[in-house]
Amino acid sequence: MSDSPETPASGRIPLVRGSDGHAYIPADLVVDLLRAIASAHRNFADDPDCDLHTAAAAID
């Protein structure tokens, strides 16, 4: 086990700088992210001990 803290998911999302200088997430990764969120919510929906607060905490 490592002593260093794990990088939050938000720090692992690859960003691309657009020609306007803003950071963007590539569309294919947005689709993957949305599918992962949907999958997690389906899993939470099937677990009687979980609710939307639990899902939100997991995303945070």
PDBQT receptor file of N, H, CA, C and O in Angstrom, charges set to zero:
ATOM      1  N   MET A   1       0.851  -1.178   0.000  1.00  0.00    +0.000 N 
ATOM      2  CA  MET A   1       0.000   0.000   0.000  1.00  0.00    +0.000 C 
ATOM      3  C   MET A   1       0.892   1.235   0.000  1.00  0.00    +0.000 C 
ATOM      4  O   MET A   1       1.912   1.278   0.689  1.00  0.00    +0.000 OA
ATOM      5  N   SER A   2       0.507   2.215  -0.762  1.00  0.00    +0.000 N 
ATOM      6  H   SER A   2      -0.321   2.180  -1.321  1.00  0.00    +0.000 HD
ATOM      7  CA  SER A   2       1.293   3.438  -0.900  1.00  0.00    +0.000 C 
ATOM      8  C   SER A   2       0.916   4.433   0.191  1.00  0.00    +0.000 C 
ATOM      9  O   SER A   2      -0.233   4.488   0.629  1.00  0.00    +0.000 OA
ATOM     10  N   ASP A   3       1.901   5.220   0.624  1.00  0.00    +0.000 N 
ATOM     11  H   ASP A   3       2.834   5.176   0.269  1.00  0.00    +0.000 HD
ATOM     12  CA  ASP A   3       1.638   6.264   1.613  1.00  0.00    +0.000 C 
ATOM     13  C   ASP A   3       1.103   7.541   0.977  1.00  0.00    +0.000 C 
ATOM     14  O   ASP A   3       0.564   8.403   1.670  1.00  0.00    +0.000 OA
ATOM     15  N   SER A   4       1.252   7.664  -0.338  1.00  0.00    +0.000 N 
ATOM     16  H   SER A   4       1.690   6.963  -0.901  1.00  0.00    +0.000 HD
ATOM     17  CA  SER A   4       0.769   8.862  -1.010  1.00  0.00    +0.000 C 
ATOM     18  C   SER A   4      -0.727   8.747  -1.286  1.00  0.00    +0.000 C 
ATOM     19  O   SER A   4      -1.224   7.671  -1.618  1.00  0.00    +0.000 OA
ATOM     20  N   PRO A   5      -1.448   9.876  -1.145  1.00  0.00    +0.000 N 
ATOM     21  CA  PRO A   5      -2.903   9.820  -1.386  1.00  0.00    +0.000 C 
ATOM     22  C   PRO A   5      -3.199   9.562  -2.859  1.00  0.00    +0.000 C 
ATOM     23  O   PRO A   5      -2.425   9.934  -3.742  1.00  0.00    +0.000 OA
ATOM     24  N   GLU A   6      -4.328   8.923  -3.100  1.00  0.00    +0.000 N 
ATOM     25  H   GLU A   6      -4.956   8.621  -2.383  1.00  0.00    +0.000 HD
ATOM     26  CA  GLU A   6      -4.751   8.636  -4.475  1.00  0.00    +0.000 C 
ATOM     27  C   GLU A   6      -5.221   9.926  -5.141  1.00  0.00    +0.000 C 
ATOM     28  O   GLU A   6      -5.852  10.769  -4.502  1.00  0.00    +0.000 OA
ATOM     29  N   THR A   7      -4.912  10.072  -6.415  1.00  0.00    +0.000 N 
ATOM     30  H   THR A   7      -4.399   9.387  -6.933  1.00  0.00    +0.000 HD
ATOM     31  CA  THR A   7      -5.369  11.234  -7.175  1.00  0.00    +0.000 C 
ATOM     32  C   THR A   7      -6.876  11.130  -7.382  1.00  0.00    +0.000 C 
ATOM     33  O   THR A   7      -7.364  10.099  -7.844  1.00  0.00    +0.000 OA
ATOM     34  N   PRO A   8      -7.618  12.185  -7.044  1.00  0.00    +0.000 N 
ATOM     35  CA  PRO A   8      -9.068  12.135  -7.273  1.00  0.00    +0.000 C 
ATOM     36  C   PRO A   8      -9.372  11.946  -8.755  1.00  0.00    +0.000 C 
ATOM     37  O   PRO A   8      -8.573  12.311  -9.618  1.00  0.00    +0.000 OA
ATOM     38  N   ALA A   9     -10.526  11.377  -9.031  1.00  0.00    +0.000 N 
ATOM     39  H   ALA A   9     -11.175  11.081  -8.330  1.00  0.00    +0.000 HD
ATOM     40  CA  ALA A   9     -10.922  11.127 -10.423  1.00  0.00    +0.000 C 
ATOM     41  C   ALA A   9     -10.888  12.404 -11.242  1.00  0.00    +0.000 C 
ATOM     42  O   ALA A   9     -10.536  12.376 -12.422  1.00  0.00    +0.000 OA
ATOM     43  N   SER A  10     -11.250  13.519 -10.632  1.00  0.00    +0.000 N 
ATOM     44  H   SER A  10     -11.535  13.542  -9.674  1.00  0.00    +0.000 HD
ATOM     45  CA  SER A  10     -11.262  14.785 -11.377  1.00  0.00    +0.000 C 
ATOM     46  C   SER A  10      -9.871  15.175 -11.855  1.00  0.00    +0.000 C 
ATOM     47  O   SER A  10      -9.738  15.898 -12.842  1.00  0.00    +0.000 OA
ATOM     48  N   GLY A  11      -8.845  14.711 -11.174  1.00  0.00    +0.000 N 
ATOM     49  H   GLY A  11      -8.953  14.123 -10.372  1.00  0.00    +0.000 HD
ATOM     50  CA  GLY A  11      -7.483  15.006 -11.583  1.00  0.00    +0.000 C 
ATOM     51  C   GLY A  11      -6.937  14.050 -12.624  1.00  0.00    +0.000 C 
ATOM     52  O   GLY A  11      -5.835  14.242 -13.138  1.00  0.00    +0.000 OA
ATOM     53  N   ARG A  12      -7.713  13.016 -12.935  1.00  0.00    +0.000 N 
ATOM     54  H   ARG A  12      -8.608  12.861 -12.517  1.00  0.00    +0.000 HD
ATOM     55  CA  ARG A  12      -7.285  12.025 -13.918  1.00  0.00    +0.000 C 
ATOM     56  C   ARG A  12      -8.018  12.143 -15.241  1.00  0.00    +0.000 C 
ATOM     57  O   ARG A  12      -7.789  11.341 -16.146  1.00  0.00    +0.000 OA
ATOM     58  N   ILE A  13      -8.887  13.121 -15.370  1.00  0.00    +0.000 N 
ATOM     59  H   ILE A  13      -9.073  13.773 -14.635  1.00  0.00    +0.000 HD
ATOM     60  CA  ILE A  13      -9.628  13.311 -16.616  1.00  0.00    +0.000 C 
ATOM     61  C   ILE A  13      -8.727  14.074 -17.581  1.00  0.00    +0.000 C 
ATOM     62  O   ILE A  13      -8.305  15.191 -17.281  1.00  0.00    +0.000 OA
ATOM     63  N   PRO A  14      -8.427  13.482 -18.736  1.00  0.00    +0.000 N 
ATOM     64  CA  PRO A  14      -7.541  14.165 -19.677  1.00  0.00    +0.000 C 
ATOM     65  C   PRO A  14      -8.239  15.349 -20.349  1.00  0.00    +0.000 C 
ATOM     66  O   PRO A  14      -9.311  15.204 -20.937  1.00  0.00    +0.000 OA
ATOM     67  N   LEU A  15      -7.623  16.492 -20.253  1.00  0.00    +0.000 N 
ATOM     68  H   LEU A  15      -6.752  16.610 -19.776  1.00  0.00    +0.000 HD
ATOM     69  CA  LEU A  15      -8.167  17.702 -20.858  1.00  0.00    +0.000 C 
ATOM     70  C   LEU A  15      -7.339  18.086 -22.074  1.00  0.00    +0.000 C 
ATOM     71  O   LEU A  15      -6.128  17.871 -22.114  1.00  0.00    +0.000 OA
ATOM     72  N   VAL A  16      -8.005  18.649 -23.050  1.00  0.00    +0.000 N 
ATOM     73  H   VAL A  16      -8.989  18.824 -23.017  1.00  0.00    +0.000 HD
ATOM     74  CA  VAL A  16      -7.351  19.121 -24.267  1.00  0.00    +0.000 C 
ATOM     75  C   VAL A  16      -7.583  20.621 -24.345  1.00  0.00    +0.000 C 
ATOM     76  O   VAL A  16      -8.711  21.084 -24.180  1.00  0.00    +0.000 OA
ATOM     77  N   ARG A  17      -6.540  21.374 -24.591  1.00  0.00    +0.000 N 
ATOM     78  H   ARG A  17      -5.623  20.998 -24.724  1.00  0.00    +0.000 HD
ATOM     79  CA  ARG A  17      -6.693  22.824 -24.715  1.00  0.00    +0.000 C 
ATOM     80  C   ARG A  17      -7.149  23.159 -26.131  1.00  0.00    +0.000 C 
ATOM     81  O   ARG A  17      -6.511  22.785 -27.115  1.00  0.00    +0.000 OA
ATOM     82  N   GLY A  18      -8.269  23.872 -26.205  1.00  0.00    +0.000 N 
ATOM     83  H   GLY A  18      -8.787  24.176 -25.406  1.00  0.00    +0.000 HD
ATOM     84  CA  GLY A  18      -8.810  24.264 -27.495  1.00  0.00    +0.000 C 
ATOM     85  C   GLY A  18      -8.096  25.483 -28.060  1.00  0.00    +0.000 C 
ATOM     86  O   GLY A  18      -7.293  26.113 -27.371  1.00  0.00    +0.000 OA
ATOM     87  N   SER A  19      -8.386  25.811 -29.295  1.00  0.00    +0.000 N 
ATOM     88  H   SER A  19      -9.038  25.299 -29.854  1.00  0.00    +0.000 HD
ATOM     89  CA  SER A  19      -7.762  26.968 -29.938  1.00  0.00    +0.000 C 
ATOM     90  C   SER A  19      -8.161  28.275 -29.255  1.00  0.00    +0.000 C 
ATOM     91  O   SER A  19      -7.494  29.297 -29.414  1.00  0.00    +0.000 OA
ATOM     92  N   ASP A  20      -9.260  28.231 -28.492  1.00  0.00    +0.000 N 
ATOM     93  H   ASP A  20      -9.802  27.401 -28.362  1.00  0.00    +0.000 HD
ATOM     94  CA  ASP A  20      -9.701  29.420 -27.754  1.00  0.00    +0.000 C 
ATOM     95  C   ASP A  20      -9.053  29.516 -26.378  1.00  0.00    +0.000 C 
ATOM     96  O   ASP A  20      -9.326  30.451 -25.625  1.00  0.00    +0.000 OA
ATOM     97  N   GLY A  21      -8.184  28.537 -26.043  1.00  0.00    +0.000 N 
ATOM     98  H   GLY A  21      -7.962  27.777 -26.655  1.00  0.00    +0.000 HD
ATOM     99  CA  GLY A  21      -7.492  28.562 -24.767  1.00  0.00    +0.000 C 
ATOM    100  C   GLY A  21      -8.220  27.851 -23.638  1.00  0.00    +0.000 C 
ATOM    101  O   GLY A  21      -7.660  27.678 -22.556  1.00  0.00    +0.000 OA
ATOM    102  N   HIS A  22      -9.457  27.438 -23.872  1.00  0.00    +0.000 N 
ATOM    103  H   HIS A  22      -9.912  27.578 -24.751  1.00  0.00    +0.000 HD
ATOM    104  CA  HIS A  22     -10.230  26.739 -22.848  1.00  0.00    +0.000 C 
ATOM    105  C   HIS A  22      -9.886  25.250 -22.845  1.00  0.00    +0.000 C 
ATOM    106  O   HIS A  22      -9.482  24.689 -23.863  1.00  0.00    +0.000 OA
ATOM    107  N   ALA A  23     -10.052  24.633 -21.695  1.00  0.00    +0.000 N 
ATOM    108  H   ALA A  23     -10.381  25.089 -20.868  1.00  0.00    +0.000 HD
ATOM    109  CA  ALA A  23      -9.821  23.190 -21.579  1.00  0.00    +0.000 C 
ATOM    110  C   ALA A  23     -11.108  22.443 -21.900  1.00  0.00    +0.000 C 
ATOM    111  O   ALA A  23     -12.190  22.825 -21.454  1.00  0.00    +0.000 OA
ATOM    112  N   TYR A  24     -10.980  21.382 -22.673  1.00  0.00    +0.000 N 
ATOM    113  H   TYR A  24     -10.101  21.071 -23.036  1.00  0.00    +0.000 HD
ATOM    114  CA  TYR A  24     -12.124  20.570 -23.079  1.00  0.00    +0.000 C 
ATOM    115  C   TYR A  24     -11.824  19.102 -22.840  1.00  0.00    +0.000 C 
ATOM    116  O   TYR A  24     -10.669  18.679 -22.847  1.00  0.00    +0.000 OA
ATOM    117  N   ILE A  25     -12.886  18.332 -22.627  1.00  0.00    +0.000 N 
ATOM    118  H   ILE A  25     -13.825  18.676 -22.621  1.00  0.00    +0.000 HD
ATOM    119  CA  ILE A  25     -12.776  16.876 -22.540  1.00  0.00    +0.000 C 
ATOM    120  C   ILE A  25     -13.182  16.343 -23.911  1.00  0.00    +0.000 C 
ATOM    121  O   ILE A  25     -14.244  16.712 -24.413  1.00  0.00    +0.000 OA
ATOM    122  N   PRO A  26     -12.370  15.487 -24.530  1.00  0.00    +0.000 N 
ATOM    123  CA  PRO A  26     -12.749  14.934 -25.837  1.00  0.00    +0.000 C 
ATOM    124  C   PRO A  26     -14.106  14.224 -25.760  1.00  0.00    +0.000 C 
ATOM    125  O   PRO A  26     -14.418  13.584 -24.756  1.00  0.00    +0.000 OA
ATOM    126  N   ALA A  27     -14.904  14.337 -26.817  1.00  0.00    +0.000 N 
ATOM    127  H   ALA A  27     -14.651  14.857 -27.633  1.00  0.00    +0.000 HD
ATOM    128  CA  ALA A  27     -16.268  13.821 -26.846  1.00  0.00    +0.000 C 
ATOM    129  C   ALA A  27     -16.339  12.332 -26.527  1.00  0.00    +0.000 C 
ATOM    130  O   ALA A  27     -17.243  11.901 -25.810  1.00  0.00    +0.000 OA
ATOM    131  N   ASP A  28     -15.398  11.535 -27.049  1.00  0.00    +0.000 N 
ATOM    132  H   ASP A  28     -14.665  11.885 -27.632  1.00  0.00    +0.000 HD
ATOM    133  CA  ASP A  28     -15.461  10.093 -26.782  1.00  0.00    +0.000 C 
ATOM    134  C   ASP A  28     -15.249   9.798 -25.299  1.00  0.00    +0.000 C 
ATOM    135  O   ASP A  28     -15.802   8.833 -24.771  1.00  0.00    +0.000 OA
ATOM    136  N   LEU A  29     -14.449  10.628 -24.627  1.00  0.00    +0.000 N 
ATOM    137  H   LEU A  29     -13.999  11.412 -25.055  1.00  0.00    +0.000 HD
ATOM    138  CA  LEU A  29     -14.254  10.427 -23.188  1.00  0.00    +0.000 C 
ATOM    139  C   LEU A  29     -15.465  10.890 -22.389  1.00  0.00    +0.000 C 
ATOM    140  O   LEU A  29     -15.756  10.334 -21.330  1.00  0.00    +0.000 OA
ATOM    141  N   VAL A  30     -16.174  11.901 -22.882  1.00  0.00    +0.000 N 
ATOM    142  H   VAL A  30     -15.938  12.353 -23.742  1.00  0.00    +0.000 HD
ATOM    143  CA  VAL A  30     -17.411  12.344 -22.227  1.00  0.00    +0.000 C 
ATOM    144  C   VAL A  30     -18.434  11.213 -22.274  1.00  0.00    +0.000 C 
ATOM    145  O   VAL A  30     -19.107  10.937 -21.281  1.00  0.00    +0.000 OA
ATOM    146  N   VAL A  31     -18.547  10.566 -23.418  1.00  0.00    +0.000 N 
ATOM    147  H   VAL A  31     -17.999  10.790 -24.225  1.00  0.00    +0.000 HD
ATOM    148  CA  VAL A  31     -19.482   9.438 -23.561  1.00  0.00    +0.000 C 
ATOM    149  C   VAL A  31     -19.085   8.319 -22.599  1.00  0.00    +0.000 C 
ATOM    150  O   VAL A  31     -19.948   7.753 -21.928  1.00  0.00    +0.000 OA
ATOM    151  N   ASP A  32     -17.791   7.992 -22.522  1.00  0.00    +0.000 N 
ATOM    152  H   ASP A  32     -17.090   8.452 -23.067  1.00  0.00    +0.000 HD
ATOM    153  CA  ASP A  32     -17.324   6.960 -21.587  1.00  0.00    +0.000 C 
ATOM    154  C   ASP A  32     -17.647   7.338 -20.153  1.00  0.00    +0.000 C 
ATOM    155  O   ASP A  32     -18.076   6.495 -19.366  1.00  0.00    +0.000 OA
ATOM    156  N   LEU A  33     -17.442   8.606 -19.810  1.00  0.00    +0.000 N 
ATOM    157  H   LEU A  33     -17.093   9.292 -20.450  1.00  0.00    +0.000 HD
ATOM    158  CA  LEU A  33     -17.729   9.080 -18.453  1.00  0.00    +0.000 C 
ATOM    159  C   LEU A  33     -19.212   8.960 -18.133  1.00  0.00    +0.000 C 
ATOM    160  O   LEU A  33     -19.579   8.502 -17.051  1.00  0.00    +0.000 OA
ATOM    161  N   LEU A  34     -20.066   9.367 -19.064  1.00  0.00    +0.000 N 
ATOM    162  H   LEU A  34     -19.769   9.740 -19.943  1.00  0.00    +0.000 HD
ATOM    163  CA  LEU A  34     -21.509   9.262 -18.839  1.00  0.00    +0.000 C 
ATOM    164  C   LEU A  34     -21.959   7.811 -18.713  1.00  0.00    +0.000 C 
ATOM    165  O   LEU A  34     -22.827   7.499 -17.898  1.00  0.00    +0.000 OA
ATOM    166  N   ARG A  35     -21.374   6.926 -19.513  1.00  0.00    +0.000 N 
ATOM    167  H   ARG A  35     -20.669   7.180 -20.175  1.00  0.00    +0.000 HD
ATOM    168  CA  ARG A  35     -21.715   5.501 -19.405  1.00  0.00    +0.000 C 
ATOM    169  C   ARG A  35     -21.275   4.939 -18.061  1.00  0.00    +0.000 C 
ATOM    170  O   ARG A  35     -21.987   4.123 -17.475  1.00  0.00    +0.000 OA
ATOM    171  N   ALA A  36     -20.117   5.359 -17.562  1.00  0.00    +0.000 N 
ATOM    172  H   ALA A  36     -19.539   6.021 -18.039  1.00  0.00    +0.000 HD
ATOM    173  CA  ALA A  36     -19.638   4.895 -16.261  1.00  0.00    +0.000 C 
ATOM    174  C   ALA A  36     -20.557   5.388 -15.141  1.00  0.00    +0.000 C 
ATOM    175  O   ALA A  36     -20.854   4.645 -14.206  1.00  0.00    +0.000 OA
ATOM    176  N   ILE A  37     -21.002   6.638 -15.239  1.00  0.00    +0.000 N 
ATOM    177  H   ILE A  37     -20.760   7.241 -15.999  1.00  0.00    +0.000 HD
ATOM    178  CA  ILE A  37     -21.933   7.175 -14.237  1.00  0.00    +0.000 C 
ATOM    179  C   ILE A  37     -23.249   6.415 -14.286  1.00  0.00    +0.000 C 
ATOM    180  O   ILE A  37     -23.803   6.075 -13.241  1.00  0.00    +0.000 OA
ATOM    181  N   ALA A  38     -23.753   6.145 -15.471  1.00  0.00    +0.000 N 
ATOM    182  H   ALA A  38     -23.303   6.421 -16.320  1.00  0.00    +0.000 HD
ATOM    183  CA  ALA A  38     -25.014   5.388 -15.603  1.00  0.00    +0.000 C 
ATOM    184  C   ALA A  38     -24.861   3.993 -15.025  1.00  0.00    +0.000 C 
ATOM    185  O   ALA A  38     -25.757   3.503 -14.337  1.00  0.00    +0.000 OA
ATOM    186  N   SER A  39     -23.736   3.352 -15.297  1.00  0.00    +0.000 N 
ATOM    187  H   SER A  39     -23.008   3.750 -15.855  1.00  0.00    +0.000 HD
ATOM    188  CA  SER A  39     -23.495   2.010 -14.768  1.00  0.00    +0.000 C 
ATOM    189  C   SER A  39     -23.443   2.020 -13.245  1.00  0.00    +0.000 C 
ATOM    190  O   SER A  39     -24.015   1.148 -12.591  1.00  0.00    +0.000 OA
ATOM    191  N   ALA A  40     -22.759   3.006 -12.689  1.00  0.00    +0.000 N 
ATOM    192  H   ALA A  40     -22.295   3.715 -13.221  1.00  0.00    +0.000 HD
ATOM    193  CA  ALA A  40     -22.679   3.110 -11.228  1.00  0.00    +0.000 C 
ATOM    194  C   ALA A  40     -24.058   3.325 -10.630  1.00  0.00    +0.000 C 
ATOM    195  O   ALA A  40     -24.378   2.742  -9.594  1.00  0.00    +0.000 OA
ATOM    196  N   HIS A  41     -24.881   4.151 -11.265  1.00  0.00    +0.000 N 
ATOM    197  H   HIS A  41     -24.621   4.624 -12.107  1.00  0.00    +0.000 HD
ATOM    198  CA  HIS A  41     -26.230   4.393 -10.744  1.00  0.00    +0.000 C 
ATOM    199  C   HIS A  41     -27.101   3.144 -10.844  1.00  0.00    +0.000 C 
ATOM    200  O   HIS A  41     -27.929   2.896  -9.968  1.00  0.00    +0.000 OA
ATOM    201  N   ARG A  42     -26.923   2.358 -11.902  1.00  0.00    +0.000 N 
ATOM    202  H   ARG A  42     -26.251   2.559 -12.614  1.00  0.00    +0.000 HD
ATOM    203  CA  ARG A  42     -27.666   1.095 -11.981  1.00  0.00    +0.000 C 
ATOM    204  C   ARG A  42     -27.254   0.168 -10.835  1.00  0.00    +0.000 C 
ATOM    205  O   ARG A  42     -28.097  -0.490 -10.225  1.00  0.00    +0.000 OA
ATOM    206  N   ASN A  43     -25.962   0.123 -10.552  1.00  0.00    +0.000 N 
ATOM    207  H   ASN A  43     -25.277   0.657 -11.047  1.00  0.00    +0.000 HD
ATOM    208  CA  ASN A  43     -25.483  -0.718  -9.453  1.00  0.00    +0.000 C 
ATOM    209  C   ASN A  43     -26.033  -0.233  -8.118  1.00  0.00    +0.000 C 
ATOM    210  O   ASN A  43     -26.443  -1.043  -7.287  1.00  0.00    +0.000 OA
ATOM    211  N   PHE A  44     -26.045   1.084  -7.905  1.00  0.00    +0.000 N 
ATOM    212  H   PHE A  44     -25.711   1.742  -8.580  1.00  0.00    +0.000 HD
ATOM    213  CA  PHE A  44     -26.605   1.625  -6.666  1.00  0.00    +0.000 C 
ATOM    214  C   PHE A  44     -28.098   1.359  -6.574  1.00  0.00    +0.000 C 
ATOM    215  O   PHE A  44     -28.611   1.096  -5.486  1.00  0.00    +0.000 OA
ATOM    216  N   ALA A  45     -28.803   1.424  -7.694  1.00  0.00    +0.000 N 
ATOM    217  H   ALA A  45     -28.386   1.638  -8.578  1.00  0.00    +0.000 HD
ATOM    218  CA  ALA A  45     -30.251   1.209  -7.694  1.00  0.00    +0.000 C 
ATOM    219  C   ALA A  45     -30.594  -0.217  -7.261  1.00  0.00    +0.000 C 
ATOM    220  O   ALA A  45     -31.650  -0.450  -6.672  1.00  0.00    +0.000 OA
ATOM    221  N   ASP A  46     -29.712  -1.163  -7.547  1.00  0.00    +0.000 N 
ATOM    222  H   ASP A  46     -28.854  -0.974  -8.025  1.00  0.00    +0.000 HD
ATOM    223  CA  ASP A  46     -29.950  -2.562  -7.181  1.00  0.00    +0.000 C 
ATOM    224  C   ASP A  46     -29.538  -2.879  -5.752  1.00  0.00    +0.000 C 
ATOM    225  O   ASP A  46     -29.816  -3.974  -5.262  1.00  0.00    +0.000 OA
ATOM    226  N   ASP A  47     -28.878  -1.939  -5.071  1.00  0.00    +0.000 N 
ATOM    227  H   ASP A  47     -28.653  -1.049  -5.469  1.00  0.00    +0.000 HD
ATOM    228  CA  ASP A  47     -28.404  -2.167  -3.706  1.00  0.00    +0.000 C 
ATOM    229  C   ASP A  47     -29.341  -1.471  -2.730  1.00  0.00    +0.000 C 
ATOM    230  O   ASP A  47     -29.415  -0.242  -2.725  1.00  0.00    +0.000 OA
ATOM    231  N   PRO A  48     -30.065  -2.232  -1.895  1.00  0.00    +0.000 N 
ATOM    232  CA  PRO A  48     -31.035  -1.605  -0.992  1.00  0.00    +0.000 C 
ATOM    233  C   PRO A  48     -30.393  -0.709   0.069  1.00  0.00    +0.000 C 
ATOM    234  O   PRO A  48     -31.087   0.099   0.685  1.00  0.00    +0.000 OA
ATOM    235  N   ASP A  49     -29.090  -0.836   0.294  1.00  0.00    +0.000 N 
ATOM    236  H   ASP A  49     -28.526  -1.493  -0.206  1.00  0.00    +0.000 HD
ATOM    237  CA  ASP A  49     -28.417  -0.015   1.296  1.00  0.00    +0.000 C 
ATOM    238  C   ASP A  49     -27.888   1.301   0.721  1.00  0.00    +0.000 C 
ATOM    239  O   ASP A  49     -27.283   2.088   1.448  1.00  0.00    +0.000 OA
ATOM    240  N   CYS A  50     -28.105   1.547  -0.559  1.00  0.00    +0.000 N 
ATOM    241  H   CYS A  50     -28.597   0.907  -1.150  1.00  0.00    +0.000 HD
ATOM    242  CA  CYS A  50     -27.594   2.754  -1.207  1.00  0.00    +0.000 C 
ATOM    243  C   CYS A  50     -28.741   3.638  -1.670  1.00  0.00    +0.000 C 
ATOM    244  O   CYS A  50     -29.839   3.165  -1.963  1.00  0.00    +0.000 OA
ATOM    245  N   ASP A  51     -28.461   4.922  -1.728  1.00  0.00    +0.000 N 
ATOM    246  H   ASP A  51     -27.569   5.306  -1.490  1.00  0.00    +0.000 HD
ATOM    247  CA  ASP A  51     -29.429   5.870  -2.267  1.00  0.00    +0.000 C 
ATOM    248  C   ASP A  51     -28.679   6.904  -3.099  1.00  0.00    +0.000 C 
ATOM    249  O   ASP A  51     -27.479   6.756  -3.332  1.00  0.00    +0.000 OA
ATOM    250  N   LEU A  52     -29.360   7.931  -3.542  1.00  0.00    +0.000 N 
ATOM    251  H   LEU A  52     -30.334   8.052  -3.353  1.00  0.00    +0.000 HD
ATOM    252  CA  LEU A  52     -28.713   8.938  -4.392  1.00  0.00    +0.000 C 
ATOM    253  C   LEU A  52     -27.627   9.701  -3.644  1.00  0.00    +0.000 C 
ATOM    254  O   LEU A  52     -26.673  10.174  -4.261  1.00  0.00    +0.000 OA
ATOM    255  N   HIS A  53     -27.755   9.829  -2.333  1.00  0.00    +0.000 N 
ATOM    256  H   HIS A  53     -28.530   9.445  -1.832  1.00  0.00    +0.000 HD
ATOM    257  CA  HIS A  53     -26.700  10.484  -1.560  1.00  0.00    +0.000 C 
ATOM    258  C   HIS A  53     -25.422   9.653  -1.606  1.00  0.00    +0.000 C 
ATOM    259  O   HIS A  53     -24.327  10.205  -1.706  1.00  0.00    +0.000 OA
ATOM    260  N   THR A  54     -25.552   8.341  -1.534  1.00  0.00    +0.000 N 
ATOM    261  H   THR A  54     -26.442   7.892  -1.453  1.00  0.00    +0.000 HD
ATOM    262  CA  THR A  54     -24.401   7.445  -1.629  1.00  0.00    +0.000 C 
ATOM    263  C   THR A  54     -23.764   7.560  -3.008  1.00  0.00    +0.000 C 
ATOM    264  O   THR A  54     -22.539   7.591  -3.130  1.00  0.00    +0.000 OA
ATOM    265  N   ALA A  55     -24.593   7.622  -4.044  1.00  0.00    +0.000 N 
ATOM    266  H   ALA A  55     -25.588   7.597  -3.945  1.00  0.00    +0.000 HD
ATOM    267  CA  ALA A  55     -24.079   7.753  -5.403  1.00  0.00    +0.000 C 
ATOM    268  C   ALA A  55     -23.331   9.068  -5.570  1.00  0.00    +0.000 C 
ATOM    269  O   ALA A  55     -22.255   9.106  -6.167  1.00  0.00    +0.000 OA
ATOM    270  N   ALA A  56     -23.902  10.143  -5.040  1.00  0.00    +0.000 N 
ATOM    271  H   ALA A  56     -24.776  10.112  -4.554  1.00  0.00    +0.000 HD
ATOM    272  CA  ALA A  56     -23.241  11.447  -5.142  1.00  0.00    +0.000 C 
ATOM    273  C   ALA A  56     -21.919  11.442  -4.388  1.00  0.00    +0.000 C 
ATOM    274  O   ALA A  56     -20.936  12.008  -4.866  1.00  0.00    +0.000 OA
ATOM    275  N   ALA A  57     -21.879  10.818  -3.230  1.00  0.00    +0.000 N 
ATOM    276  H   ALA A  57     -22.677  10.358  -2.842  1.00  0.00    +0.000 HD
ATOM    277  CA  ALA A  57     -20.626  10.730  -2.463  1.00  0.00    +0.000 C 
ATOM    278  C   ALA A  57     -19.566   9.947  -3.226  1.00  0.00    +0.000 C 
ATOM    279  O   ALA A  57     -18.386  10.294  -3.193  1.00  0.00    +0.000 OA
ATOM    280  N   ALA A  58     -19.988   8.900  -3.905  1.00  0.00    +0.000 N 
ATOM    281  H   ALA A  58     -20.947   8.618  -3.931  1.00  0.00    +0.000 HD
ATOM    282  CA  ALA A  58     -19.027   8.102  -4.688  1.00  0.00    +0.000 C 
ATOM    283  C   ALA A  58     -18.469   8.912  -5.842  1.00  0.00    +0.000 C 
ATOM    284  O   ALA A  58     -17.286   8.794  -6.161  1.00  0.00    +0.000 OA
ATOM    285  N   ILE A  59     -19.288   9.728  -6.470  1.00  0.00    +0.000 N 
ATOM    286  H   ILE A  59     -20.249   9.824  -6.211  1.00  0.00    +0.000 HD
ATOM    287  CA  ILE A  59     -18.817  10.573  -7.560  1.00  0.00    +0.000 C 
ATOM    288  C   ILE A  59     -17.864  11.637  -7.038  1.00  0.00    +0.000 C 
ATOM    289  O   ILE A  59     -16.846  11.930  -7.665  1.00  0.00    +0.000 OA
ATOM    290  N   ASP A  60     -18.199  12.218  -5.883  1.00  0.00    +0.000 N 
ATOM    291  H   ASP A  60     -19.026  11.981  -5.374  1.00  0.00    +0.000 HD
ATOM    292  CA  ASP A  60     -17.303  13.215  -5.273  1.00  0.00    +0.000 C 
ATOM    293  C   ASP A  60     -15.977  12.595  -4.937  1.00  0.00    +0.000 C 
ATOM    294  O   ASP A  60     -15.092  13.274  -4.417  1.00  0.00    +0.000 OA
TER     295      ASP A  60
